[in-house]
């Protein structure tokens, strides 16, 4: 049986594990997402809001349209060393 004092100790001991991750983990996760391209659409939305909002010349792309365009640009042309 867990006493009231034991449950308080348990909550204090697990608080760092269940709480917010340390800032270096957050920074590492953001770096990994940026390097892998996982946050590309989020960065596109931020750029669009800052530079192109209200501009009909460049309509906002859906997530599927954005990644299709991104892949097409990435693999267009010759991609080899020789």
Secondary structure by P-SEA (a helix, b strand, c coil): cccaaaaaaaaaaaccccccccaaaaaaaaaaaaaaccaaaaaaaaaaaaccccccccccccaaaaaaaaaaaaaccccccc
